[in-house]
Amino acid sequence: MAHEHPSHSVHHIVPGFGADRAAHYDAQASINLAGAQALYELGVSATTAQLDGQDTASLLFVGLGTGAELVPYTRFNVPGWRFTGVDPSDAMLAVARKRLEDEGLLSRTHLHVGELHTLPPSPPFDGAQMMGVLHHVEGEEARLELLREVTRRLKPGAPLVLGCRVGMDPELMNVELRRWRAYGVPTDELEHRRQRFAMIRPIESDAALFAMFARTGLVAPRTLFVSLQYKVFLARFEPGAAG
């Protein structure tokens, strides 16, 4: 049976990820990110390829949200693998709990309500995944600290699959906005999104992200997936490589 441990400390929940959005998040994600399903499948493909042959494995999912990124594991024949999903929104994890139960994954999934630093100590994980989280963290030092919090929980050589927005290209932003409009997003909401994106400081480039990887012992990054300004990378944790 899955266990959930709400932390008693205060969590910073990113606005827009509470109960008012959780029930509709997956439908919105399929519009906001072209190819979302392929993204999840490639994340699983990459991790299972890196750990091929392991009958047992423990994997950490940071910002698990509604649990959609776990579902492809039902097709990859790894019944001995176990999952830990962390998210500060209990509303999102409530959706995840129902989905994972329906997919037969809940019995081998541990759900933790809270930010990653509130997850109790455990044996190091064999691998990790963090989708759509890093670009919500403000400032390079805070992003580095989150990456360090992930890597300090990994075994040497463990793979990390990380997806985030990279860059802020006005032309590509216009492509995104035009696609969203075609899917029925109202004009006032499109303007709100444009203004919101204009206020955040994105990770400037692949090189800037890879520099953060290097400082936290993440090596050999490879691109797995690109959808406009959202990119997914595979890297490997090597403690001695941290610069």
C-alpha positions as CSV (number, residue, x, y, z in Angstrom):
1,M,0.0,0.0,0.0
2,A,1.3,3.5,-0.8
3,H,2.1,5.8,2.1
4,E,1.7,9.5,2.2
5,H,3.5,11.7,4.7
6,P,2.4,15.3,4.9
7,S,5.1,17.4,6.3
8,H,4.3,19.8,9.2
9,S,6.6,22.5,7.8
10,V,5.3,25.2,5.5
11,H,5.5,24.3,1.8
12,H,5.8,26.7,-1.0
13,I,3.1,25.7,-3.5
14,V,3.5,27.3,-6.9
15,P,0.3,29.3,-7.7
16,G,-1.9,27.4,-10.1
17,F,-1.3,23.9,-8.8
18,G,-3.9,23.7,-6.1
19,A,-7.3,22.0,-6.0
20,D,-8.8,24.4,-8.5
21,R,-6.5,23.1,-11.2
22,A,-5.6,19.6,-10.3
23,A,-8.7,18.0,-11.8
24,H,-8.0,19.7,-15.2
25,Y,-4.2,19.7,-15.2
26,D,-3.7,16.8,-17.6
27,A,-6.1,18.1,-20.2
28,Q,-4.4,21.5,-20.0
29,A,-0.9,20.0,-20.1
30,S,-1.7,18.2,-23.4
31,I,-2.4,21.7,-24.9
32,N,0.3,23.6,-23.1
33,L,3.0,21.1,-24.1
34,A,2.8,19.5,-27.6
35,G,3.9,15.9,-27.3
36,A,3.4,15.5,-23.5
37,Q,2.6,11.8,-23.8
38,A,5.8,11.1,-25.9
39,L,7.8,13.1,-23.3
40,Y,6.6,10.8,-20.5
41,E,7.3,7.6,-22.6
42,L,10.8,8.8,-23.5
43,G,11.6,9.6,-19.8
44,V,10.7,6.0,-18.9
45,S,12.5,4.6,-22.0
46,A,15.7,6.5,-21.0
47,T,15.6,5.4,-17.3
48,T,14.9,1.7,-18.1
49,A,17.6,1.7,-20.7
50,Q,20.1,3.1,-18.2
51,L,19.1,0.5,-15.6
52,D,18.5,-2.3,-18.0
53,G,18.8,-5.7,-16.4
54,Q,18.0,-4.6,-12.8
55,D,15.2,-6.7,-11.4
56,T,14.8,-4.2,-8.5
57,A,15.3,-0.4,-8.5
58,S,14.1,2.6,-6.5
59,L,13.2,5.8,-8.4
60,L,12.6,9.3,-7.2
61,F,10.1,11.6,-8.9
62,V,10.3,15.3,-8.0
63,G,7.2,17.2,-8.7
64,L,5.1,14.1,-9.5
65,G,1.9,16.1,-9.9
66,T,-0.9,13.9,-11.2
67,G,1.3,10.9,-11.7
68,A,1.0,10.8,-15.5
69,E,4.8,10.4,-16.0
70,L,4.7,7.1,-14.1
71,V,2.0,5.4,-16.2
72,P,4.3,4.2,-19.0
73,Y,6.0,1.9,-16.6
74,T,3.1,-0.4,-16.9
75,R,4.4,-1.3,-20.4
76,F,8.1,-1.8,-19.5
77,N,8.0,-5.0,-17.6
78,V,9.8,-3.9,-14.4
79,P,7.5,-5.3,-11.7
80,G,10.3,-5.2,-9.0
81,W,10.8,-1.4,-9.4
82,R,9.5,0.9,-6.7
83,F,8.7,4.6,-7.0
84,T,8.7,7.6,-4.6
85,G,6.7,10.7,-5.8
86,V,7.2,14.1,-4.1
87,D,4.9,17.1,-4.7
88,P,4.0,20.0,-2.5
89,S,0.3,20.0,-3.7
90,D,-1.8,17.4,-1.9
91,A,-4.6,18.1,-4.5
92,M,-2.3,17.0,-7.4
93,L,-1.2,13.9,-5.5
94,A,-4.9,13.1,-4.8
95,V,-5.3,12.8,-8.6
96,A,-2.1,10.8,-8.8
97,R,-3.3,8.4,-6.1
98,K,-6.4,7.6,-8.1
99,R,-4.6,7.3,-11.4
100,L,-1.9,5.0,-10.0
101,E,-4.5,2.8,-8.3
102,D,-6.4,2.4,-11.6
103,E,-3.1,1.5,-13.4
104,G,-2.0,-1.0,-10.7
105,L,1.0,1.1,-9.7
106,L,-0.1,2.5,-6.3
107,S,1.0,-0.6,-4.3
108,R,4.6,0.1,-5.2
109,T,4.5,3.9,-5.1
110,H,5.3,6.0,-2.0
111,L,3.7,9.4,-2.2
112,H,5.1,12.3,-0.1
113,V,3.3,15.7,0.2
114,G,5.9,18.4,0.5
115,E,9.0,19.9,-1.1
116,L,11.9,17.5,-1.7
117,H,13.9,18.7,1.3
118,T,11.1,17.4,3.6
119,L,11.3,13.9,2.3
120,P,12.7,11.7,5.2
121,P,16.2,10.2,4.6
122,S,16.2,6.9,2.8
123,P,18.7,4.6,1.0
124,P,20.0,6.3,-2.1
125,F,17.8,6.0,-5.2
126,D,18.9,4.2,-8.4
127,G,17.5,7.1,-10.6
128,A,15.4,10.2,-10.6
129,Q,13.1,12.3,-12.7
130,M,12.2,15.9,-12.4
131,M,9.8,17.3,-15.0
132,G,8.6,20.9,-15.2
133,V,10.0,22.0,-11.9
134,L,13.3,23.7,-12.3
135,H,12.0,26.7,-14.3
136,H,9.6,27.5,-11.5
137,V,12.5,28.0,-9.1
138,E,13.7,31.6,-9.0
139,G,17.4,32.3,-9.3
140,E,20.5,30.2,-10.1
141,E,21.5,29.6,-6.5
142,A,18.0,28.2,-5.6
143,R,18.1,26.1,-8.8
144,L,21.5,24.7,-7.9
145,E,20.3,23.9,-4.4
146,L,17.4,21.9,-5.7
147,L,19.7,20.0,-8.1
148,R,22.0,19.3,-5.1
149,E,19.0,18.1,-3.1
150,V,18.2,15.7,-5.9
151,T,21.7,14.4,-6.3
152,R,22.5,13.9,-2.6
153,R,19.7,11.3,-2.7
154,L,21.1,9.4,-5.7
155,K,23.6,6.5,-6.0
156,P,26.8,7.3,-7.9
157,G,26.1,6.6,-11.6
158,A,22.3,7.1,-11.2
159,P,20.5,8.6,-14.2
160,L,18.5,11.8,-13.9
161,V,15.8,12.7,-16.5
162,L,15.1,16.4,-16.2
163,G,12.6,18.5,-18.2
164,C,12.2,22.3,-18.1
165,R,11.7,25.4,-20.1
166,V,15.0,26.7,-21.6
167,G,15.3,30.2,-23.2
168,M,12.8,32.9,-23.9
169,D,12.6,33.3,-27.7
170,P,9.8,35.8,-28.6
171,E,9.2,34.1,-31.9
172,L,8.7,30.7,-30.3
173,M,6.6,32.3,-27.6
174,N,4.3,33.6,-30.4
175,V,4.1,30.0,-31.8
176,E,3.0,28.7,-28.3
177,L,0.4,31.5,-28.0
178,R,-1.0,30.9,-31.4
179,R,-1.3,27.1,-30.8
180,W,-3.0,27.8,-27.4
181,R,-5.4,30.1,-29.2
182,A,-6.3,27.4,-31.7
183,Y,-7.2,25.2,-28.8
184,G,-9.6,27.7,-27.4
185,V,-7.6,29.5,-24.8
186,P,-9.3,32.9,-24.4
187,T,-7.5,36.1,-25.4
188,D,-7.4,37.5,-21.9
189,E,-5.8,34.3,-20.7
190,L,-3.2,34.4,-23.5
191,E,-2.2,37.9,-22.5
192,H,-2.0,36.8,-18.9
193,R,0.3,34.0,-19.9
194,R,2.5,36.3,-22.0
195,Q,2.8,38.7,-19.1
196,R,3.6,35.9,-16.6
197,F,6.3,34.4,-18.9
198,A,7.8,37.9,-19.3
199,M,8.2,38.2,-15.5
200,I,10.1,35.0,-15.0
201,R,13.9,34.6,-15.5
202,P,14.2,31.5,-17.5
203,I,17.3,29.2,-17.8
204,E,19.0,31.1,-20.6
205,S,20.3,28.3,-22.7
206,D,21.3,24.6,-22.8
207,A,24.9,25.8,-21.9
208,A,23.6,27.6,-18.8
209,L,21.7,24.5,-17.7
210,F,24.7,22.2,-18.4
211,A,26.9,24.5,-16.3
212,M,24.5,24.0,-13.4
213,F,24.7,20.2,-14.1
214,A,28.5,20.3,-13.9
215,R,28.4,22.2,-10.6
216,T,26.2,19.5,-9.1
217,G,28.0,16.4,-10.4
218,L,25.6,15.7,-13.3
219,V,27.6,14.6,-16.4
220,A,27.1,13.6,-20.0
221,P,23.8,15.4,-20.6
222,R,21.9,14.3,-23.7
223,T,18.8,15.7,-25.3
224,L,15.8,13.4,-25.2
225,F,13.0,15.6,-26.3
226,V,12.3,19.1,-27.5
227,S,8.9,20.8,-27.8
228,L,9.5,24.5,-28.7
229,Q,11.0,25.9,-25.5
230,Y,10.5,22.9,-23.3
231,K,13.4,20.4,-23.3
232,V,14.1,17.1,-21.6
233,F,17.7,15.9,-20.9
234,L,19.2,12.7,-19.6
235,A,22.3,13.1,-17.3
236,R,24.2,10.8,-14.9
237,F,25.3,11.6,-11.4
238,E,29.0,11.3,-10.7
239,P,29.8,12.8,-7.2
240,G,33.5,13.4,-7.9
241,A,32.7,15.4,-11.0
242,A,31.0,18.3,-9.1
243,G,32.8,21.5,-9.9
